[in-house]
Amino acid sequence: MKTDSKARPVYLQTEAPIQTHFLTCFLSLVIYRILEKELNEAYTCEEILNPLKNMVMARPGDKLGYAPVYTRTNLTDVLHESAGFQTDYQIITDVNMRKAIRASKKKKY
C-alpha cells in the first residue's frame, strides 16, 4: 500500500508537522479501506487508485458543465454505482455537479 500511495520518507522535527503528516497518512488509509469495503473487497488499492487518478473531468468553458475525458472500465462502472452518479457518458451541468458533491457529503458509512 505504501508503494501505491507513493509514500516516501519524511523528516519532520516539530510536533505540529508530525501530527499533520500522521493525520494525512491515516486519512488516506481510511479512504482506501472505505473504498475497498464499498467495493466488497473485489479490488486492491492499486486497482482502485489507477482508474481514480485517470478519472478526469474537463470543463470546456464557463457554464458549459463538465465532460469526462477518461476511458470507461468495469471498475469505473462499479465506482459510479457506489457513488450514486455517472460521469462517464454525459456532460454534467454545474448545478448537477454541485448536487453530486452535496450528496456525496451526506452519504453515511
C-alpha positions in Angstrom: 0.0 0.0 0.0 2.9 2.3 0.7 4.1 1.9 -2.9 0.6 2.6 -4.3 0.4 5.9 -2.5 3.9 7.0 -3.5 4.9 7.4 0.2 8.4 8.5 0.9 10.4 9.2 4.0 9.5 12.5 5.6 11.8 14.2 8.1 9.9 16.3 10.5 11.1 17.7 13.8 8.4 19.6 15.4 5.1 18.3 16.8 2.6 20.1 14.6 4.0 19.0 11.2 4.4 15.4 12.6 0.8 15.3 13.7 -0.4 16.8 10.4 1.6 14.3 8.4 0.3 11.4 10.5 -3.3 12.7 10.1 -2.9 12.9 6.3 -1.5 9.3 6.1 -4.2 8.0 8.4 -7.0 9.6 6.4 -5.5 8.2 3.2 -5.6 4.7 4.8 -9.2 5.2 6.0 -10.3 6.3 2.5 -8.6 3.2 1.0 -10.4 0.9 3.4 -13.8 2.6 2.8 -13.4 2.2 -0.9 -12.3 -1.5 -0.5 -15.3 -2.2 1.7 -17.7 -0.3 -0.5 -16.5 -2.5 -3.5 -16.8 -5.7 -1.4 -13.0 -6.1 -1.4 -13.1 -7.2 -5.0 -10.2 -4.8 -5.9 -6.9 -3.9 -4.4 -5.8 -0.4 -3.5 -3.6 -0.3 -6.6 -6.5 -1.4 -8.8 -8.7 1.3 -7.3 -6.2 4.1 -7.4 -5.1 3.8 -11.1 -8.6 4.5 -12.5 -9.3 7.2 -9.9 -6.1 9.0 -11.0 -7.3 8.9 -14.6 -10.9 10.0 -13.9 -10.6 13.5 -15.2 -13.4 15.8 -16.0 -12.8 18.7 -18.4 -14.5 22.0 -18.3 -14.7 23.3 -21.8 -15.9 26.8 -20.7 -17.9 28.7 -18.2 -21.4 27.3 -17.6 -20.9 24.5 -20.2 -20.6 21.9 -17.5 -18.1 19.1 -17.1 -17.3 16.4 -19.7 -15.5 13.1 -19.0 -12.1 12.6 -20.6 -11.2 9.1 -19.4 -11.7 5.5 -20.5 -14.7 3.7 -19.1 -13.9 0.3 -17.5 -15.7 -2.2 -15.3 -14.1 -0.6 -12.2 -15.2 2.9 -13.2 -18.8 1.5 -13.6 -18.6 0.0 -10.1 -17.2 3.2 -8.6 -20.1 5.2 -10.3 -22.6 2.8 -8.9 -21.1 3.1 -5.4 -21.0 6.9 -5.6 -24.6 7.1 -6.9 -23.9 9.1 -10.0 -22.5 8.7 -13.5 -19.8 10.8 -15.1 -18.6 8.5 -17.9 -21.1 9.2 -20.7 -22.7 12.5 -20.0 -21.9 16.2 -19.6 -22.7 17.2 -16.1 -24.0 20.7 -15.6 -22.6 23.0 -12.9 -25.9 22.6 -10.9 -25.8 18.8 -11.1 -22.1 18.7 -10.2 -22.8 20.7 -7.0 -25.7 18.4 -6.2 -23.4 15.3 -6.6 -20.9 16.9 -4.3 -23.5 17.7 -1.7 -25.0 14.1 -1.9 -21.5 12.6 -1.5 -21.0 14.6 1.7 -24.3 13.3 3.1 -23.6 9.6 2.5 -23.1 7.7 5.7 -20.6 4.8 6.1 
